[in-house]
Amino acid sequence: MTAVVWDLLWKAKAIPRGLVGTPFSIKKTPDPESPDINECLDDPCHNGGTCRNNAGSFKCTCADGFTGALCNEDIDECQTDPCFNGANCTNTPGSFTCTCNAGWTGIVCNEDINECLDNPCHNGGSCSNIDGSFKCTCAGGFTGALCNEVLQNIALEKSAKQSSTKSDFNAAYAVDGNRGTNFLVDKCTHTDDGDKSPWWRVDLQAVYSITSVGILNRGKDQYEGKCKKAL
């Protein structure tokens, strides 16, 4: 009852007898017997925020990605540049997404993709995985990023000579384009067994800008390797 009377006196701008002060210094004292209102019953917190009731008020604890008194303000995570390795960040409600560059994966694009698992190198090339990419080491006769290009043989069927010749295994067999391993049928180049300073050369018959030289043997034949060390 007292609290109500004081409120009316304040509104009337009157001061009770014996009270010192101005009308605007008189405040209504809350009734200690009045129950607190639990605002959390109205679910005031947005976007999955949790509500905690306090005396005369409440507080929202926001889920990740949101802020504000009622958790109704989205946080732009892209402002902190969370994506790695040059990835593009897109802000979404309560979160973000990273669009990874080639060779990378993961939520923030920090996981390297092992491209070698897909066997990208052709024609017997070997694959080495590197950060964000891979490298092919090509087998003889092939070139290109994926070893899918035939290396140009500018020595093919050109005039060749050698320091000596065993039997009829002359210098021309090294540039005839035949990589067969039948020693008697396919033939190969072979200097004489007693040649102490063997050499072999080819006349390319033109001027070229040479970027690489590949010298290939024919591999093991059915005669247990007679062509293995020959061209």
C-alpha positions as CSV (number, residue, x, y, z in Angstrom):
1,M,0.0,0.0,0.0
2,T,2.8,2.4,0.9
3,A,4.5,1.9,-2.5
4,V,1.3,2.9,-4.3
5,V,0.8,6.1,-2.2
6,W,4.3,7.2,-2.9
7,D,3.9,6.7,-6.6
8,L,0.7,8.9,-6.6
9,L,2.5,11.6,-4.7
10,W,5.4,11.7,-7.1
11,K,3.0,12.0,-10.1
12,A,1.3,14.9,-8.3
13,K,4.7,16.5,-7.7
14,A,3.8,16.8,-4.0
15,I,6.2,16.3,-1.0
16,P,4.8,14.6,2.1
17,R,5.1,16.5,5.3
18,G,8.6,16.0,6.9
19,L,10.3,14.8,3.7
20,V,13.2,16.8,2.5
21,G,14.1,17.0,-1.2
22,T,12.5,17.7,-4.6
23,P,9.7,15.7,-6.1
24,F,12.0,14.2,-8.7
25,S,14.2,12.6,-6.1
26,I,11.3,10.5,-4.8
27,K,11.3,7.0,-6.4
28,K,8.9,4.2,-6.1
29,T,10.5,1.3,-4.1
30,P,9.8,-2.1,-5.7
31,D,7.7,-4.3,-3.7
32,P,10.0,-7.1,-2.4
33,E,7.0,-9.4,-2.3
34,S,6.4,-9.0,-6.1
35,P,7.5,-12.2,-8.0
36,D,10.3,-11.9,-10.7
37,I,9.1,-12.3,-14.3
38,N,11.0,-15.2,-16.0
39,E,11.5,-13.7,-19.5
40,C,13.1,-17.0,-20.7
41,L,9.6,-18.5,-20.9
42,D,9.0,-16.4,-24.0
43,D,12.2,-17.8,-25.6
44,P,13.7,-14.4,-26.4
45,C,17.1,-15.7,-27.7
46,H,17.4,-16.3,-31.4
47,N,19.4,-18.7,-33.6
48,G,19.8,-21.4,-31.0
49,G,20.9,-19.1,-28.2
50,T,20.3,-20.2,-24.6
51,C,18.5,-18.0,-22.1
52,R,19.4,-17.5,-18.4
53,N,16.9,-15.6,-16.2
54,N,18.3,-13.0,-13.9
55,A,16.5,-10.9,-11.2
56,G,14.5,-8.4,-13.2
57,S,16.1,-9.4,-16.5
58,F,17.7,-12.2,-18.6
59,K,20.8,-13.0,-20.6
60,C,21.3,-14.8,-23.9
61,T,24.4,-17.0,-24.5
62,C,24.7,-17.1,-28.3
63,A,25.5,-20.1,-30.5
64,D,28.6,-20.0,-32.7
65,G,28.3,-17.5,-35.5
66,F,25.9,-15.1,-33.8
67,T,26.1,-12.1,-31.4
68,G,23.9,-9.4,-29.9
69,A,21.7,-9.1,-26.8
70,L,19.2,-11.5,-28.4
71,C,21.7,-13.4,-30.6
72,N,20.0,-12.0,-33.7
73,E,23.2,-10.5,-35.3
74,D,25.2,-12.7,-37.6
75,I,29.0,-12.7,-37.2
76,D,30.9,-12.3,-40.5
77,E,33.7,-14.9,-40.0
78,C,35.2,-14.0,-43.4
79,Q,36.5,-10.8,-41.8
80,T,39.2,-12.9,-40.0
81,D,40.2,-14.6,-43.3
82,P,39.8,-18.2,-42.1
83,C,40.4,-19.9,-45.5
84,F,43.9,-21.1,-46.4
85,N,45.9,-21.4,-49.6
86,G,44.1,-18.7,-51.5
87,A,40.6,-20.1,-51.0
88,N,37.5,-17.8,-51.3
89,C,35.4,-17.2,-48.2
90,T,31.6,-16.8,-48.3
91,N,29.8,-15.7,-45.2
92,T,26.6,-17.6,-44.3
93,P,24.1,-17.2,-41.5
94,G,25.9,-18.4,-38.4
95,S,28.9,-19.8,-40.3
96,F,31.0,-19.5,-43.5
97,T,32.2,-21.7,-46.4
98,C,35.5,-21.9,-48.1
99,T,35.8,-22.6,-51.8
100,C,39.2,-24.3,-52.2
101,N,41.6,-23.9,-55.1
102,A,42.7,-27.0,-57.0
103,G,44.8,-29.3,-55.0
104,W,43.3,-28.5,-51.6
105,T,40.4,-29.7,-49.5
106,G,39.0,-29.5,-46.0
107,I,36.7,-27.0,-44.2
108,V,39.3,-24.3,-44.3
109,C,41.2,-25.7,-47.4
110,N,44.3,-26.6,-45.4
111,E,44.4,-30.3,-46.4
112,D,46.5,-31.3,-49.5
113,I,44.9,-33.6,-52.1
114,N,47.2,-36.5,-53.1
115,E,46.5,-36.4,-56.8
116,C,48.9,-39.3,-57.3
117,L,46.2,-41.7,-56.0
118,D,44.4,-41.1,-59.3
119,N,47.5,-42.2,-61.3
120,P,47.5,-39.0,-63.5
121,C,50.8,-39.7,-65.3
122,H,50.6,-41.6,-68.6
123,N,52.9,-44.0,-70.4
124,G,54.7,-45.3,-67.4
125,G,55.5,-41.9,-65.8
126,S,56.0,-41.7,-62.1
127,C,54.0,-39.3,-59.9
128,S,55.2,-37.2,-57.0
129,N,52.7,-35.4,-54.8
130,I,53.6,-31.9,-53.8
131,D,51.6,-29.2,-51.8
132,G,48.5,-28.3,-53.8
133,S,49.7,-30.2,-56.9
134,F,51.8,-33.1,-58.3
135,K,54.6,-33.7,-60.7
136,C,55.1,-36.4,-63.3
137,T,58.6,-37.8,-64.1
138,C,58.2,-39.2,-67.6
139,A,59.5,-42.5,-68.9
140,G,61.9,-42.4,-71.9
141,G,60.4,-41.1,-75.1
142,F,57.6,-39.1,-73.5
143,T,57.2,-35.5,-72.2
144,G,54.5,-33.1,-71.1
145,A,52.9,-32.4,-67.7
146,L,51.1,-35.8,-67.8
147,C,53.7,-37.6,-69.9
148,N,51.1,-37.9,-72.7
149,E,53.2,-36.3,-75.4
150,V,55.6,-38.3,-77.5
151,L,59.1,-36.7,-77.3
152,Q,60.2,-35.7,-80.8
153,N,63.1,-37.9,-82.0
154,I,65.1,-35.5,-84.3
155,A,67.8,-38.2,-84.7
156,L,65.4,-40.7,-86.2
157,E,66.9,-42.3,-89.3
158,K,69.7,-39.7,-89.5
159,S,73.2,-40.6,-90.6
160,A,75.1,-42.2,-87.7
161,K,78.7,-43.5,-87.1
162,Q,80.5,-45.3,-84.3
163,S,84.1,-46.0,-83.4
164,S,83.9,-49.7,-84.2
165,T,81.3,-52.3,-85.1
166,K,80.8,-55.8,-83.7
167,S,79.5,-58.2,-86.4
168,D,76.9,-56.2,-88.4
169,F,75.5,-54.2,-85.4
170,N,76.2,-50.9,-87.0
171,A,75.5,-47.3,-85.8
172,A,72.3,-46.9,-87.9
173,Y,70.4,-49.4,-85.6
174,A,70.5,-46.8,-82.8
175,V,68.3,-44.4,-84.8
176,D,66.1,-46.7,-86.7
177,G,63.1,-46.3,-84.3
178,N,63.0,-50.0,-83.6
179,R,62.9,-50.8,-79.8
180,G,62.3,-54.5,-80.2
181,T,64.4,-56.8,-78.0
182,N,64.9,-59.8,-80.3
183,F,68.7,-59.5,-80.7
184,L,68.8,-61.4,-84.0
185,V,65.7,-60.0,-85.6
186,D,65.6,-56.4,-84.4
187,K,69.3,-55.8,-84.2
188,C,71.0,-53.1,-82.2
189,T,74.1,-50.9,-82.2
190,H,77.2,-52.5,-80.7
191,T,80.9,-51.5,-80.8
192,D,83.6,-54.1,-80.9
193,D,84.4,-55.8,-77.6
194,G,88.0,-54.8,-77.8
195,D,87.3,-51.1,-78.4
196,K,89.0,-49.2,-75.6
197,S,87.6,-45.8,-76.4
198,P,84.1,-46.4,-77.9
199,W,82.0,-43.5,-79.3
200,W,78.9,-43.1,-81.3
201,R,77.6,-40.0,-83.1
202,V,74.7,-38.9,-85.3
203,D,74.4,-36.1,-87.9
204,L,71.2,-34.2,-87.3
205,Q,71.6,-32.4,-90.6
206,A,70.2,-29.2,-89.3
207,V,70.6,-26.7,-86.5
208,Y,68.3,-27.3,-83.5
209,S,67.7,-25.8,-80.1
210,I,68.2,-28.9,-77.9
211,T,66.3,-29.0,-74.6
212,S,66.9,-32.6,-73.6
213,V,68.7,-35.7,-74.8
214,G,67.3,-39.1,-74.1
215,I,69.5,-42.2,-74.6
216,L,67.4,-45.3,-74.3
217,N,68.4,-49.0,-74.2
218,R,66.0,-51.7,-75.4
219,G,65.7,-53.6,-72.1
220,K,66.4,-57.3,-71.4
221,D,65.9,-59.6,-74.3
222,Q,65.2,-63.4,-74.6
223,Y,69.0,-63.9,-74.9
224,E,69.5,-62.8,-71.3
225,G,70.5,-59.2,-72.0
226,K,72.6,-59.0,-75.1
227,C,70.7,-55.9,-76.1
228,K,70.4,-54.6,-72.5
229,K,73.5,-52.4,-72.8
230,A,73.1,-51.6,-76.4
231,L,71.2,-48.9,-78.2
